[in-house]
């Protein structure tokens, strides 16, 4: 079975968010897929199995299977077109735990079509404040159990040094911390932490932008954004909110091409 490593939401190797993409020749059980994801030790490993009208797609962190993952879907589409599994004029169709997701080539970018994950204001605990070291302006919670915390400035977002032992006591799958960008280059910035999923900080998180898009749509009164995820690797996401869907634009670079022997 072929396995690839792709840096997603970047056009440079060793930046963005690395994902493994495994092309299955036969369906495999969950335990095997979880073991492969643990072996790859990346924030996500994607497993693709050909179906008549597309691909079955599942995502695993080193610890658990997840319901939605943007960067590993971007990486999967990049591999399908780049390695000749799919014609570049054909839409990539993925059947997932979050329904049908699609991807298309848009110039030098890949555009993903994902469901909106709107948030609603929620109560939060002292552990969240301890975890990020600051009291947020606002905290909301999305359907997929992501919390979103708005803070005062990009400087705060970039300088966060989370206490992950405190964050593990907060009942969420992931925490988005965000602010308006201080530069004209981007509309907003964010970081994403998911210690409960075995990923302390995710470098660039497509699924988080399914919440960030509608969140900033309400505050900035616009539908299209250029977003920057300010992790140490960093990555750029184009975001467009279209009713109950979010279009996520990203680039990707293949850095490893190999075979699984077991």
C-alpha positions as CSV (number, residue, x, y, z in Angstrom):
1,X,0.0,0.0,0.0
2,X,1.2,3.5,-0.9
3,X,1.7,6.0,1.8
4,X,2.7,9.7,1.3
5,X,3.5,12.6,3.6
6,X,2.2,16.0,2.5
7,X,2.7,19.4,4.0
8,X,-0.7,21.1,3.7
9,X,-1.7,24.8,3.7
10,X,1.7,25.8,2.4
11,X,3.7,26.0,-0.9
12,X,7.0,25.3,0.9
13,X,8.3,21.9,2.2
14,X,8.6,21.6,6.0
15,X,6.0,24.3,6.7
16,X,2.2,24.1,7.0
17,X,0.7,21.0,8.5
18,X,2.1,17.5,7.7
19,X,-0.4,14.7,7.1
20,X,0.1,11.1,6.0
21,X,-2.1,9.8,3.2
22,X,-2.5,6.1,2.9
23,X,-4.1,4.6,-0.3
24,X,-5.8,1.3,0.7
25,X,-5.9,-1.6,-1.7
26,X,-8.5,-3.2,0.5
27,X,-10.6,-2.1,3.5
28,X,-8.7,-2.4,6.8
29,X,-10.0,-2.5,10.4
30,X,-9.9,0.4,12.8
31,X,-7.2,-1.0,15.0
32,X,-4.8,-1.4,12.1
33,X,-5.5,2.2,10.9
34,X,-5.0,3.5,14.4
35,X,-1.7,1.7,14.7
36,X,-0.5,3.1,11.4
37,X,-1.5,6.6,12.6
38,X,0.4,6.1,15.8
39,X,3.4,4.9,13.8
40,X,3.3,7.9,11.5
41,X,3.0,10.2,14.6
42,X,1.5,13.1,12.7
43,X,-1.5,15.2,13.8
44,X,-3.5,13.2,11.2
45,X,-3.2,10.2,8.9
46,X,-5.8,9.9,6.1
47,X,-7.0,6.5,4.8
48,X,-8.6,6.4,1.4
49,X,-10.5,3.5,-0.2
50,X,-11.9,3.7,-3.7
51,X,-15.7,3.7,-4.1
52,X,-17.7,3.8,-7.3
53,X,-18.4,7.6,-7.1
54,X,-15.3,8.7,-5.1
55,X,-13.3,7.7,-2.0
56,X,-14.2,6.6,1.5
57,X,-12.0,8.9,3.7
58,X,-11.2,8.4,7.4
59,X,-8.9,10.5,9.6
60,X,-6.9,9.3,12.7
61,X,-4.7,11.2,15.1
62,X,-2.1,9.1,16.9
63,X,-4.7,8.6,19.6
64,X,-8.3,8.6,18.1
65,X,-10.4,8.8,15.0
66,X,-11.8,12.3,14.3
67,X,-15.0,13.5,12.6
68,X,-13.5,16.2,10.4
69,X,-10.1,17.2,9.2
70,X,-9.2,19.9,6.7
71,X,-5.5,19.6,6.2
72,X,-5.5,15.8,5.7
73,X,-8.4,16.1,3.2
74,X,-6.4,18.8,1.3
75,X,-3.4,16.4,1.4
76,X,-5.5,13.6,0.1
77,X,-6.8,15.6,-2.9
78,X,-3.3,16.7,-3.6
79,X,-2.1,13.1,-3.8
80,X,-5.0,11.8,-5.9
81,X,-4.4,14.4,-8.6
82,X,-0.6,14.6,-8.2
83,X,0.0,10.9,-8.4
84,X,-2.5,10.1,-11.1
85,X,-5.2,8.4,-9.1
86,X,-7.7,11.0,-10.3
87,X,-7.8,13.2,-13.4
88,X,-7.1,16.8,-12.6
89,X,-10.3,17.9,-14.3
90,X,-12.4,15.6,-12.0
91,X,-13.8,16.8,-8.7
92,X,-12.5,14.8,-5.7
93,X,-15.4,13.3,-3.8
94,X,-14.9,12.0,-0.2
95,X,-17.4,10.1,1.8
96,X,-16.7,10.8,5.5
97,X,-18.2,10.8,9.0
98,X,-19.1,14.5,8.3
99,X,-20.9,13.6,5.0
100,X,-19.8,14.2,1.4
101,X,-16.8,16.6,1.1
102,X,-15.5,17.7,-2.2
103,X,-12.3,19.3,-3.5
104,X,-11.5,21.1,-6.8
105,X,-8.3,22.6,-8.4
106,X,-8.5,26.4,-8.5
107,X,-5.4,27.6,-10.2
108,X,-2.4,26.9,-7.9
109,X,-4.7,26.2,-5.0
110,X,-7.0,23.4,-3.9
111,X,-10.5,24.4,-2.8
112,X,-12.3,22.3,-0.2
113,X,-16.1,22.4,0.3
114,X,-16.8,21.8,4.0
115,X,-19.9,22.2,6.3
116,X,-20.1,25.3,8.4
117,X,-19.5,24.6,12.1
118,X,-21.1,27.6,13.8
119,X,-20.5,28.3,17.4
120,X,-22.7,29.6,20.2
121,X,-21.5,31.5,23.3
122,X,-20.8,29.2,26.2
123,X,-19.8,29.2,29.8
124,X,-16.1,28.3,30.5
125,X,-14.1,27.2,33.4
126,X,-11.2,28.5,35.3
127,X,-9.1,25.7,33.8
128,X,-9.5,27.3,30.3
129,X,-8.2,30.6,31.7
130,X,-5.3,28.8,33.4
131,X,-4.7,26.8,30.2
132,X,-4.2,29.9,27.9
133,X,-3.0,32.3,30.6
134,X,-5.5,35.0,29.9
135,X,-9.2,35.8,30.2
136,X,-10.7,35.8,26.7
137,X,-13.1,38.5,25.3
138,X,-15.5,35.8,24.2
139,X,-15.8,32.0,24.3
140,X,-18.1,29.9,22.1
141,X,-18.6,26.2,21.4
142,X,-19.3,24.5,18.0
143,X,-21.2,21.3,17.2
144,X,-18.0,19.3,16.8
145,X,-17.0,20.3,20.4
146,X,-14.4,22.9,19.4
147,X,-14.2,25.9,21.7
148,X,-13.3,29.3,20.2
149,X,-11.7,32.0,22.3
150,X,-11.4,35.5,21.0
151,X,-8.5,37.6,22.5
152,X,-7.6,41.2,22.2
153,X,-4.7,41.1,19.8
154,X,-2.5,39.1,17.4
155,X,0.4,39.6,19.7
156,X,-1.5,37.7,22.4
157,X,-2.3,34.8,20.0
158,X,1.3,34.5,18.9
159,X,2.8,34.7,22.4
160,X,0.5,32.1,24.1
161,X,2.3,29.4,26.0
162,X,-0.5,27.1,27.0
163,X,-0.6,24.9,30.1
164,X,-1.8,21.7,28.5
165,X,-2.4,19.9,31.9
166,X,-5.0,22.6,32.6
167,X,-6.5,22.4,29.1
168,X,-6.9,18.6,29.4
169,X,-9.4,19.3,32.2
170,X,-11.6,21.3,29.9
171,X,-14.2,19.1,28.1
172,X,-13.5,20.0,24.5
173,X,-11.9,18.2,21.5
174,X,-10.0,21.4,20.5
175,X,-9.5,25.0,21.3
176,X,-9.2,27.8,18.8
177,X,-7.7,31.0,20.0
178,X,-8.1,33.9,17.5
179,X,-7.9,37.7,17.0
180,X,-8.1,40.2,14.2
181,X,-4.8,40.4,12.3
182,X,-2.6,43.4,13.1
183,X,-1.4,43.4,9.4
184,X,-3.2,44.2,6.2
185,X,-1.9,40.9,4.7
186,X,-4.5,38.8,6.7
187,X,-8.0,39.3,8.1
188,X,-7.5,37.2,11.2
189,X,-5.0,34.9,12.9
190,X,-5.5,31.8,15.1
191,X,-3.9,28.9,16.8
192,X,-5.4,25.5,17.6
193,X,-4.8,23.2,20.6
194,X,-6.1,19.7,20.9
195,X,-4.4,17.8,23.8
196,X,-7.4,15.6,24.3
197,X,-6.9,14.2,20.8
198,X,-3.2,13.7,21.3
199,X,-2.2,16.9,19.5
200,X,-1.0,19.6,21.8
201,X,-0.8,22.2,19.0
202,X,-2.0,21.6,15.4
203,X,0.1,23.6,12.9
204,X,-2.7,24.5,10.5
205,X,-6.3,23.3,11.1
206,X,-8.8,23.4,8.2
207,X,-11.7,22.2,10.4
208,X,-11.2,25.1,12.8
209,X,-11.7,27.5,9.9
210,X,-15.2,26.0,9.5
211,X,-15.9,27.8,12.8
212,X,-13.6,30.8,12.2
213,X,-15.3,31.7,8.9
214,X,-18.8,32.3,10.3
215,X,-17.4,33.7,13.5
216,X,-15.5,36.5,11.7
217,X,-18.2,36.9,9.1
218,X,-20.4,38.3,11.9
219,X,-17.7,40.6,13.3
220,X,-16.1,41.9,10.1
221,X,-19.2,41.9,7.9
222,X,-17.6,40.1,5.0
223,X,-17.7,36.6,3.5
224,X,-14.1,36.2,2.1
225,X,-11.0,36.1,4.2
226,X,-7.3,35.4,4.1
227,X,-6.4,33.7,7.4
228,X,-3.1,32.9,9.0
229,X,-2.6,30.1,11.6
230,X,0.3,31.4,13.7
231,X,1.9,28.1,14.8
232,X,5.7,27.7,14.6
233,X,5.3,26.2,11.1
234,X,2.5,28.5,10.0
235,X,0.1,28.3,7.2
236,X,-2.4,30.3,5.0
237,X,-6.0,29.4,4.5
238,X,-8.4,31.2,2.1
239,X,-11.9,31.2,3.6
240,X,-15.2,31.9,2.0
241,X,-18.5,31.5,3.8
242,X,-21.4,30.4,1.5
243,X,-24.6,29.9,3.5
244,X,-24.1,26.5,5.3
245,X,-20.8,25.7,3.6
246,X,-17.3,27.0,3.9
247,X,-14.8,27.0,1.0
248,X,-11.3,26.5,2.2
249,X,-8.4,27.2,-0.1
250,X,-4.9,25.8,0.4
251,X,-1.7,24.6,-1.2
252,X,0.2,21.5,-0.6
253,X,3.7,19.9,-1.1
254,X,4.6,16.2,-1.1
255,X,7.7,15.5,1.0
256,X,7.6,11.7,1.2
257,X,6.6,8.8,-1.1
258,X,6.8,5.3,0.3
259,X,5.1,1.9,0.8
260,X,3.6,0.2,3.8
261,X,5.0,-3.3,4.1
262,X,2.6,-4.6,6.9
